Amino acid sequence: MYAAFTGQPLEQVQQYTERDRFLSASEAMEFGFIDGILETEY
C-alpha cells in the first residue's frame, strides 16, 4: 500500500519500514509519505 501511495519501489519502502525510523517533516514529504507541511505561527 505504501509503495502505491508514495510511488517508491516496494523494496525501498520495505527498507524504510523494516525497523523503527523517524523522519523529519521534510524527509517524509520528500519520500512521499505526506502531501505537505502545515506551518503555523503561535
TAMODA-V300693 format. One record per residue. N is the residue number from 1. RES is the residue in one small letter. PHI is phi in radians with two decimals (* if undefined). Layout:
N_RES_PHI + N_RES_PHI
This chain:
1_m_* + 2_y_-1.10 + 3_a_-1.07 + 4_a_-1.18 + 5_f_-1.21 + 6_t_-1.53 + 7_g_1.40 + 8_q_-1.55 + 9_p_-1.09 + 10_l_-0.95 + 11_e_-1.07 + 12_q_-1.22 + 13_v_-1.12 + 14_q_-1.07 + 15_q_-1.07 + 16_y_-1.21 + 17_t_-1.83 + 18_e_-1.11 + 19_r_-2.26 + 20_d_-1.01 + 21_r_-2.52 + 22_f_-1.93 + 23_l_-2.00 + 24_s_-1.27 + 25_a_-1.04 + 26_s_-1.19 + 27_e_-1.16 + 28_a_-1.10 + 29_m_-1.21 + 30_e_-1.08 + 31_f_-1.30 + 32_g_1.84 + 33_f_-1.27 + 34_i_-2.26 + 35_d_-1.57 + 36_g_-2.92 + 37_i_-2.12 + 38_l_-1.53 + 39_e_-2.05 + 40_t_-2.21 + 41_e_-1.88 + 42_y_-1.82
